Amino acid sequence: MFKLADLLDQRQMTMYQLSKKTGIRPNTLSQWVNNDKLREEDKQVKAISVEVLNLMCKALDCTPGDLLEYAPDDDNTKSP
């Protein structure tokens, strides 16, 4: 589970500002912020690179644990 929206609120930062600081496309950040809604349509974020995670942590002055929370898959979801 992504906690990016909460962290942006805490930092009083917009997705656009984060995009400018990191070089990550605004559309990509929007996917992470809206991941729970996208999950219902089976369009959730499937992966995040260590490089991108590092960029976000550096820009937001946080750790990966501040951005991500483990949530087990539902029993009826597909495994790789």
N, C-alpha and C positions, 0 to 999 in steps of 0.2 A: 504494500500500500504506500502510495506517495503522499508525503505531508508537505509538499511544496507550497500549496496555497496558504497553509497556516504559517509557514516560515516567512513567506512574502508579506503577509499581514503583520507579523511581529516586527519585521524589518522596515515596514512602511515602504515597500518597494513594489513596483509594478512588474509584470512579465516583460514589458517593453524595456524597462531599465535593466532588468537582469539579462535580457537578450543583448543589450548594448555592452554590458560588462563582460559577458562570456563569449559572445559570438554565436550563441545557440539561437537557431531560428525561433521567432515568436510562435509559430505554429507548433513546433516541437514542445516548447514550454507549455503551451495551451493543452496539448495532449496529456502531459503529466499532471497539470492542475485539474483537468476534467476526467481523469482516468476512471473514477468510479462510475460516472455516467456512461463512458465509452465501453466499460466492461459489459453492461447490459446489452450492447449491440455487438459484442464479441470483437471490438476494435481497440481493446486496451493496449497499453504499451507492453510489448513483449520482452524488450531488453533495454539496458542502459549501459553504455560503455564506461569503463573506469575513467577514461579521459574526461568525459562529459561530467561524470559525478565529481571528479576533482575540480573542474571549472566551477561548478555550482557551489561546492563547499568553500572554495576560495572566495568567490564573490559574495557569499552569504555569511562568511565567517562561522562555519558550522562543521559538523562531522556527518558522515553518511547516515548514522543513526538518527540524526535530526531530520533527514530527508526521507528516509525509508523505514517502514515498519513491516515486519513479517506477518503475513496473514495466510494461513493454509488455504489451498484451493478447495472449492466445493467438491464433494464426491463425484458429481456428475460432469466435471470438466475434463477435457482431454489432457493426457500427459504426452510429453514429446516422444 
